[in-house]
Amino acid sequence: MKKNQSDEQLAFKLQKDTEKIEKDYQAKRRRQKKEKKEKEELSQQWLAPVLLFVSIIIGYLLYTFF
């Protein structure tokens, strides 16, 4: 009977530890996704102004020389 109880306690501990590990893993994945999304947004923030500036310069040069 005592062995059966310890097996139940062990199974409960294992389940509890597994849930904690899964929760930590999911939190880490969410954090990584969020950081990746933020990096992508930052990289896109400078792209539009640079392209606008380059197109204005090209337009000015074409207008001036042709």
Backbone as a printed PyTorch tensor [residue, N CA C, xyz], in Angstrom:
tensor([[[  0.8300,  -1.1960,   0.0000],
         [  0.0000,   0.0000,   0.0000],
         [  0.8710,   1.2560,   0.0000]],

        [[  1.9570,   1.2370,   0.7690],
         [  2.8180,   2.4050,   0.8380],
         [  3.4870,   2.6620,  -0.5110]],

        [[  3.8700,   1.5820,  -1.1960],
         [  4.4950,   1.7450,  -2.5070],
         [  3.5100,   2.3640,  -3.4940]],

        [[  2.2620,   1.9510,  -3.4170],
         [  1.2370,   2.4930,  -4.2940],
         [  1.0540,   3.9890,  -4.0410]],

        [[  1.0840,   4.3830,  -2.7730],
         [  0.9590,   5.8060,  -2.4340],
         [  2.1440,   6.5870,  -2.9770]],

        [[  3.3340,   6.0490,  -2.8020],
         [  4.5090,   6.7700,  -3.2830],
         [  4.4920,   6.8630,  -4.8080]],

        [[  3.9720,   5.8340,  -5.4780],
         [  3.8430,   5.8950,  -6.9300],
         [  2.8710,   6.9990,  -7.3400]],

        [[  1.7840,   7.1250,  -6.6110],
         [  0.8130,   8.1830,  -6.9090],
         [  1.4290,   9.5580,  -6.6740]],

        [[  2.1810,   9.6880,  -5.5890],
         [  2.8320,  10.9660,  -5.3040],
         [  3.8720,  11.2820,  -6.3750]],

        [[  4.6150,  10.2560,  -6.7730],
         [  5.6170,  10.4460,  -7.8150],
         [  4.9570,  10.8570,  -9.1340]],

        [[  3.8610,  10.2100,  -9.4660],
         [  3.1360,  10.5560, -10.6910],
         [  2.6060,  11.9860, -10.6080]],

        [[  2.1100,  12.3770,  -9.4560],
         [  1.6030,  13.7390,  -9.2830],
         [  2.7360,  14.7550,  -9.4220]],

        [[  3.8800,  14.4590,  -8.7940],
         [  5.0360,  15.3580,  -8.9120],
         [  5.4950,  15.4620, -10.3600]],

        [[  5.5340,  14.3210, -11.0320],
         [  5.9560,  14.3100, -12.4270],
         [  5.0110,  15.1410, -13.2870]],

        [[  3.7300,  14.9940, -13.0690],
         [  2.7450,  15.7690, -13.8230],
         [  2.9100,  17.2610, -13.5330]],

        [[  3.1110,  17.5880, -12.2770],
         [  3.2800,  18.9890, -11.8820],
         [  4.5410,  19.5810, -12.5170]],

        [[  5.6370,  18.8190, -12.4810],
         [  6.8820,  19.2910, -13.0870],
         [  6.7450,  19.4310, -14.6020]],

        [[  6.0590,  18.4890, -15.2130],
         [  5.8460,  18.5480, -16.6580],
         [  5.0380,  19.7860, -17.0330]],

        [[  4.0100,  20.0790, -16.2770],
         [  3.1990,  21.2740, -16.5440],
         [  4.0280,  22.5390, -16.3890]],

        [[  4.8930,  22.5740, -15.3770],
         [  5.7430,  23.7520, -15.1600],
         [  6.7250,  23.9300, -16.3220]],

        [[  7.3280,  22.8270, -16.7620],
         [  8.2700,  22.8950, -17.8780],
         [  7.5540,  23.3550, -19.1430]],

        [[  6.3720,  22.8160, -19.3950],
         [  5.5980,  23.2070, -20.5740],
         [  5.2160,  24.6880, -20.5140]],

        [[  4.8240,  25.1460, -19.3500],
         [  4.4530,  26.5540, -19.1760],
         [  5.6580,  27.4600, -19.4280]],

        [[  6.8060,  27.0890, -18.8810],
         [  8.0280,  27.8720, -19.0950],
         [  8.4250,  27.8840, -20.5700]],

        [[  8.2970,  26.7330, -21.2140],
         [  8.6370,  26.6270, -22.6340],
         [  7.7310,  27.5160, -23.4820]],

        [[  6.4400,  27.4770, -23.2040],
         [  5.4960,  28.3050, -23.9600],
         [  5.7760,  29.7940, -23.7450]],

        [[  6.1080,  30.1700, -22.5110],
         [  6.4250,  31.5720, -22.2240],
         [  7.6740,  32.0000, -22.9940]],

        [[  8.6580,  31.1240, -23.0470],
         [  9.8870,  31.4330, -23.7780],
         [  9.5980,  31.5960, -25.2630]],

        [[  8.7740,  30.7090, -25.8230],
         [  8.4170,  30.8020, -27.2420],
         [  7.6680,  32.1020, -27.5440]],

        [[  6.7330,  32.4700, -26.6570],
         [  5.9980,  33.7270, -26.8570],
         [  6.9480,  34.9170, -26.8310]],

        [[  7.8800,  34.9080, -25.8910],
         [  8.8400,  36.0010, -25.7770],
         [  9.7260,  36.0720, -27.0230]],

        [[ 10.1690,  34.9230, -27.5270],
         [ 11.0000,  34.9130, -28.7280],
         [ 10.2280,  35.4230, -29.9380]],

        [[  8.9650,  35.0140, -30.0710],
         [  8.1450,  35.4960, -31.1860],
         [  7.9590,  37.0100, -31.1050]],

        [[  7.7130,  37.4970, -29.8850],
         [  7.5150,  38.9300, -29.6990],
         [  8.7820,  39.6950, -30.0660]],

        [[  9.9440,  39.2050, -29.6190],
         [ 11.2010,  39.8740, -29.9310],
         [ 11.4710,  39.8570, -31.4330]],

        [[ 11.1790,  38.7370, -32.0840],
         [ 11.3860,  38.6390, -33.5270],
         [ 10.4840,  39.6240, -34.2640]],

        [[  9.2350,  39.7170, -33.8270],
         [  8.2940,  40.6400, -34.4620],
         [  8.7520,  42.0890, -34.2720]],

        [[  9.2360,  42.4190, -33.0740],
         [  9.7210,  43.7700, -32.8200],
         [ 10.9310,  44.0940, -33.6880]],

        [[ 11.8310,  43.1310, -33.8690],
         [ 13.0030,  43.3580, -34.7190],
         [ 12.5830,  43.6060, -36.1590]],

        [[ 11.6100,  42.8350, -36.6410],
         [ 11.1240,  43.0280, -38.0080],
         [ 10.4990,  44.4090, -38.1710]],

        [[  9.7410,  44.8370, -37.1710],
         [  9.1140,  46.1560, -37.2490],
         [ 10.1680,  47.2520, -37.2680]],

        [[ 11.2180,  47.1030, -36.4550],
         [ 12.2800,  48.1000, -36.4370],
         [ 13.0130,  48.1530, -37.7710]],

        [[ 13.2410,  47.0050, -38.3760],
         [ 13.9430,  46.9920, -39.6590],
         [ 13.0830,  47.6250, -40.7490]],

        [[ 11.7730,  47.5100, -40.6410],
         [ 10.8920,  48.1000, -41.6440],
         [ 10.7170,  49.5980, -41.4310]],

        [[ 10.9540,  50.0890, -40.2260],
         [ 10.7530,  51.5120, -39.9510],
         [ 11.7490,  52.3790, -40.7090]],

        [[ 12.9700,  51.9210, -40.8730],
         [ 13.9540,  52.7430, -41.5690],
         [ 13.9030,  52.5360, -43.0760]],

        [[ 13.3070,  51.4570, -43.5380],
         [ 13.3120,  51.1400, -44.9640],
         [ 12.4810,  52.1350, -45.7830]],

        [[ 11.3020,  52.4590, -45.3340],
         [ 10.4270,  53.3570, -46.0990],
         [ 11.0420,  54.7520, -46.2760]],

        [[ 11.5620,  55.3900, -45.2250],
         [ 12.1780,  56.7060, -45.4300],
         [ 13.3950,  56.6620, -46.3590]],

        [[ 14.1800,  55.6080, -46.2770],
         [ 15.3540,  55.4990, -47.1490],
         [ 14.9180,  55.3640, -48.6010]],

        [[ 13.9320,  54.5270, -48.8630],
         [ 13.4470,  54.3730, -50.2340],
         [ 12.8410,  55.6710, -50.7640]],

        [[ 12.1270,  56.3740, -49.9170],
         [ 11.5610,  57.6590, -50.3200],
         [ 12.6670,  58.6470, -50.6710]],

        [[ 13.6740,  58.7290, -49.8390],
         [ 14.7960,  59.6380, -50.0690],
         [ 15.5200,  59.2850, -51.3700]],

        [[ 15.7750,  58.0110, -51.5830],
         [ 16.4670,  57.5790, -52.8010],
         [ 15.6330,  57.9000, -54.0330]],

        [[ 14.3400,  57.6640, -53.9700],
         [ 13.5000,  57.9530, -55.1390],
         [ 13.4200,  59.4580, -55.4010]],

        [[ 13.4270,  60.2720, -54.3640],
         [ 13.4310,  61.7330, -54.5550],
         [ 14.7320,  62.1750, -55.2100]],

        [[ 15.8480,  61.6370, -54.7450],
         [ 17.1530,  61.9860, -55.3290],
         [ 17.2070,  61.5620, -56.7990]],

        [[ 16.7590,  60.3580, -57.1020],
         [ 16.7700,  59.8880, -58.4940],
         [ 15.8610,  60.7620, -59.3510]],

        [[ 14.6890,  61.0930, -58.8340],
         [ 13.7830,  61.9740, -59.5720],
         [ 14.3930,  63.3400, -59.8200]],

        [[ 15.0560,  63.8950, -58.8290],
         [ 15.7040,  65.2010, -58.9760],
         [ 16.8150,  65.1340, -60.0240]],

        [[ 17.6260,  64.0670, -59.9550],
         [ 18.7180,  63.9300, -60.9210],
         [ 18.1840,  63.7600, -62.3400]],

        [[ 17.1340,  62.9670, -62.5050],
         [ 16.5470,  62.8020, -63.8350],
         [ 15.9510,  64.1120, -64.3390]],

        [[ 15.2870,  64.8420, -63.4750],
         [ 14.6840,  66.1210, -63.8530],
         [ 15.7610,  67.1410, -64.2260]],

        [[ 16.8690,  67.1410, -63.4810],
         [ 17.9280,  68.1190, -63.7020],
         [ 18.6990,  67.8490, -64.9860]],

        [[ 19.0210,  66.6060, -65.2570],
         [ 19.9120,  66.3000, -66.3740],
         [ 19.1910,  65.9240, -67.6620]],

        [[ 17.8900,  65.7220, -67.6430],
         [ 17.1920,  65.3610, -68.8780],
         [ 16.1130,  66.3130, -69.1880]]])
